[in-house]
C-alpha cells in the first residue's frame, strides 16, 4: 500500500512538473462601444485572469465585471447596475481552445492562431471564434486579439433613450502576458 501511494505521488509530481501552464492575473481587456459625435463609451479591465495549457492549447479567461474602469464614474455605475448587472452576474468567462497550438513552435515573431470557445456573460453563453497573435518572450506567452459582441446576444438591454449613443457591436480587445 505504501509503495502504491509513493508511486502515485511520484507520478503526480512528474506530471505537475512537465505540465506547461502559463498564467496571469493581470490580463488586459478593453471594450469600445462609442458612436461618432457622442461621448466615449469605453472601459478597461487590468485584472483579468487567464491560463493556457501548453500541451493542449486549452485556454480559460475570467474577468470580474466590476473590474472595468470608465473615464466617467457615472458611466461605470450605469454599466454595473443597469447593463451587466454585476451583482447578479459578477464575472465573464471564456473557455476554449487555441487551434493547432504547439507551445514549442511559438517564437518572438509570433504567429496568428484561431481561438474558438464559449464566452459567458450576463448569464448567457455564446460560441465565438477569434484570431489572435501569440508570441513568446522567454517563459512568457503574449496573446493579443480582438473580437466583437452584440449586447442582445447576452440579453443586455440598451434603453432606447441611449441606444443611439452606444454601438450595436461592441469591440473587445485583449492582451495577456502569461508566465510559466
N, C-alpha and C positions, 0 to 999 in steps of 0.2 A: 504494500500500500504506500509506504513512504517513497519507494523507488518510482512508482507511477506519479505521485504528486510532484516529486522532484523533476521528472521528465516533462510533465505538463508545464510546470513553472519555467523550465529552461526553454521550452518551445515558445511560450508566451513572450518571454524576454527577447528571443531572437526575432520573432515576428514584429514586436514593437520597435526594435532597433532598425529593422530593414524597411518598415512601412514609411514611405516618404510622404508625410503630411506637411503641407505648407499652410500656415495660418496667419491671420491678422485680426486685430480688434480695432484697427484704426483705418478701415476702408473708407473711401470717399464716394458718396453717391450724391449727385446733383439732379434736380429736375427744373425744367423751364416750361412754363405754361403761359408765357406772355403773349399779348396781342399788340400789333402796332398801334401807336397813338394812345396806349393806356399804360397805367402803372405796371412796373415789372412784377411778374408773379414767378418767383424763383426761390429755391431753397437748397441748402446743402447739409448733409449729414456726414460728419467726420469720424463717426464711431461705429460703423458697420463692421460686423464680424464675418469672416469668410474662411473657408477651409477647402483645400484642393488635395485630393489623394493622387499622388504622382503616378502610381501604377495603373490606376483605372480611369483617371480623368474625371472622377466624380467631383462635383462642386456644390457647395452649400453656402448661402449667404443669409444673414439675419440683420435687419435694420429696425431699430426702435423708432416708431413714428414721431415720438416727442424729441428725437434727436435732430430733426430737421430744423434748421435755423433760417429765418427770413430776415430781410433788411428792416421790415416793418413789423413791429411786435403785434399789432392788431391782426395782421395777415396770418401770423403764426397761430394766434389764438383761434381765429376762424377755421384754419386748416385742421387743427387738432379737435376742436369742439364740433364743428358743423360738417366738415367734409369727410375726413378719415376716421372720425370718432375714436381718437386714440385711447380713451379709457376703456372702450368696448373692444377695440381691435388694436392692441398696443404694438404689434410688430408686422413687418412684411418679411416674407421668406422666399427664397428661391432654392430649389433643389433640382440639379440637373447633371449633365454630362458634357465634357469637352470632347467633341468627336475627333477621333484619330490622334488623340493626345499621347505623346511619349515624352515624358519629362527629360529624358536623356538627350533628346534632339533639340531642346529649346536653347537658343543662343541669345547673345546680346542684341543681335539684329532683329530677332523676333520673327514671328510668323502669325498669320491670321488663322483663327480656328472658328469653327461653328460651335456654338453652345446652345443646347436645347434643354428645356426643363419646364418646371411648373413654378409660376410666380403666384404666391398667395398674398392678397392684400384686401383689407376690409372684409375679411371672411369669405372671399371668393378666390377661386384658383383658375388660372388661365395658362395654357401651354404657350410658351414663347420660344422663338428661335432668334439668335443674335450672332453677330460676327464680332469677335474680339481679338485684339492683338496681344500676344503673350511673349514676353522677353524674360531672359534670366540674367541677373547680375549677381554672380557668386551663388550663395544659397538663397537668394531672393527671387521669387517669380513676380513679375509685374503684369497685371492683366488690366487692359483698358478697352472699353467698348461703350456702345450706346444703343438704345432701342426706344420705341415709342409705346405708350399705353393710352388707352381710351378710358376715361373715368367710368363711363357707363358699363364697361365690361366688368367692373368690380362693384357695381351698384353704388357708385359715388354720385350723388345728385348735385348738380350745379344749378342753383336757383336762377330763374330767368332774369332776375334783376342784375346779375353779374355775369351771365353766360356770354355776353359779347366781349367781356374783358379777359376771359380765360380760354385758352386754345382748346380745340376739340381733341387734339392729340398732344399728350404730354411727352416732352423729350426728356429721357432719363439717360444720364451718362455716369460712368463709374471708373474708378481706379483703385485697384487693390495691390498692395505690396505685401506679399505673403512670404513669411520666413519659415525655413525648415526647422 
